[in-house]
Amino acid sequence: MNCQDVMTTSPVCCVPDDVVVDVARLMRAQDIGAIPVVADHDSQRLVGMLTDRDLAVRVIAEGRVPGETLVRDVMSMQPVTCLVSDVYQDALQAMGEFQVRRIPVVDAAGRLAGIIAQADVATRLAQPSTTGAIVEAISGPPNSAH
């Protein structure tokens, strides 16, 4: 199976000029903890990720005003990604190695095609041992090599 077989297609996304309070509300409405950031809605070229952790650490903890802070100022740059054609096990390994619960899936041109979340692994793959190993790797203590 390839990443395109496991991913959620057409994920919710935002652009760098969006205001973080609007994106936070979108996260709440969609019940998600991370949103891919694309250069613009037409190109869908992935440029970053905005996570609930980014909001807590880079907005709230730094005393920024959520209604005045742009996504570009607090997003995580250069997110870990996989290609639609990658074998899904490679994406799972990257999730564990980099301790991310979600990994954007891009095409050869870097356009957002989908996203693989920890929940996708649990619900779409009938492999409890794989799911358990990935959850353990993602949730474990940080890897000192990174």
Rosetta blueprint (number, residue, H / E / L):
1 M L
2 N E
3 C H
4 Q H
5 D H
6 V H
7 M L
8 T E
9 T E
10 S L
11 P L
12 V L
13 C L
14 C E
15 V L
16 P L
17 D L
18 D L
19 V E
20 V H
21 V H
22 D H
23 V H
24 A H
25 R H
26 L H
27 M H
28 R H
29 A H
30 Q H
31 D L
32 I L
33 G L
34 A E
35 I E
36 P E
37 V E
38 V E
39 A L
40 D L
41 H L
42 D L
43 S L
44 Q L
45 R E
46 L E
47 V E
48 G E
49 M E
50 L E
51 T E
52 D H
53 R H
54 D H
55 L H
56 A H
57 V H
58 R H
59 V H
60 I H
61 A L
62 E L
63 G L
64 R L
65 V L
66 P L
67 G L
68 E L
69 T L
70 L E
71 V H
72 R H
73 D H
74 V H
75 M L
76 S E
77 M E
78 Q L
79 P L
80 V L
81 T L
82 C E
83 L E
84 V L
85 S L
86 D L
87 V E
88 Y H
89 Q H
90 D H
91 A H
92 L H
93 Q H
94 A H
95 M H
96 G H
97 E H
98 F H
99 Q L
100 V L
101 R L
102 R E
103 I E
104 P E
105 V E
106 V E
107 D L
108 A L
109 A L
110 G L
111 R E
112 L E
113 A E
114 G E
115 I E
116 I E
117 A E
118 Q H
119 A H
120 D H
121 V H
122 A H
123 T H
124 R H
125 L L
126 A L
127 Q L
128 P H
129 S H
130 T H
131 T H
132 G H
133 A H
134 I H
135 V H
136 E H
137 A H
138 I H
139 S H
140 G L
141 P L
142 P L
143 N L
144 S L
145 A L
146 H L
